[in-house]
């Protein structure tokens, strides 16, 4: 339709304002607040590993982290304080939270309308006069049916990132506890090695006393001294291994402290007196482990991608308002020289000619709606749809494979834990008392001259070996607890009370 110049200007201004309102509405919603997602990660970590994750860990400044770290280190570390320090300091934990924040930003972005398009063009007549002017503003309507599926896909990715982050943090917390007990085991091994060194020193003193008394030989003294040298070498090697165990713990804690400076206050736990039901734990792990739930979220996201691909056949449908002002020549068919002379004579002075038609009412602006869309002739989105469908098939198969792996991992962790716990009890109740009794008998027999020093050395080696093996088995028991927690995806307190798990699962929303 044709409208006047003032009406045309108002229409264009209104159209631009409408586009600005759309943009402003979208911008008003474009606020990224990942804090609820961080809190959800914290809750999942607490349920899976028993740790607590502060929601502001990713935003914490270095000064605040250093103050909190110094306070925890000053009181000495337990396995639980190590877990809390890990979730505050470990860079990988904070990086996992940052990925959650990025996924939340993707959800916000997927919810926004696309920006309206504004086009301006002008064409200049070669004879002068007013230019041809075209103004158009358009908005893509395909957002109306694409935004919901894009948002569902982005939310599915967010759920997956939350679960993946919680899984990574939970495994890091569990690994930190395991590293703590490995360091404690290494420290106790150092104590055993030093005790062995002291025992060999006493044995050398006894051999020298017997030699000086004329009831022993130099051979016995040399045998005892050789055993002492071997004990010294073993003690040095164990001290190096203890340093390495503490170094690995510091890496997981994310602290630059000298590993020898940290104080470990919690003793190595004894093997729990409990039985495990592998099939019950398999059911719990397959249904509730965080990586399984993340894989299920990936399936849902892939399904949303399929829906998006099906709706993207018409992905560019734009409606808008366009205005065009036609060009006008300066004088048309008028005689400019004649008009100049005529108007000057009439006015009594030199005046310019009238360049435009006197009957021109200015109604030369065209304003109306526009509609444009891409015709799906050559590209009907078949390839993208096929890719999305194959990705959905892949996600479902990977979920199935993961569940099979989780089931077998859980069974293996159950067998390993039960074996380690039983072996630890066997060493404590059977082997260690027997080896200690044999050593005492050998010492008494050597003092009375009934046996040589070799018998005492062998008995002492047997005791040291039994104590070291018992220590290794206790360390293996602690590691087995960590591996069992990783396999099932629950803390050990809930694993050892499966009937309680059923109540908790039924009552949980």
Protein Blocks (a to p, Z undefined) as FASTA:
>chain_A
ZZdfklmmmmmmmmmmmmmmmmmmmmmmmcccfklmmmmmmmmmmmmnopacdfklmmpc
fklmmmmmmmmmmnopafklmmmmmmmmmmklmmmmmmmmmmmmmmmmmmpccddddddd
ddddfkgpjddddddddddfklmmmmmmmmmmmmmmmmmmmmmmmmmmmmmmmmmmmmmm
mmmmmmmmmmmmmmmmmmmmmmmmmmmmmmmnopacfklmmmmmmmmmmmmmmmmmmmmm
mmmmmmmmmmmnopabdfklpccfbdcdddddddddfklmmmmmmmmpmklmmmmmmmmm
mmmmmmmmmmmmpmcccdddddddddddfklmacfklmmmmmmmmnopacdddfbdfklg
oiacccdddddddddfklgolmmmmmmmmmmmmmmmmmmmmmmmmmmmmmmmmmmmmmmm
mmmmmmmmmmmmmmmmmmmmmmmmmmnopacfklmmmmmmmmmmmmmmmmmmmmmmmmmm
mmmmmmnopafklmmmmmlmmmmmmmpZZ
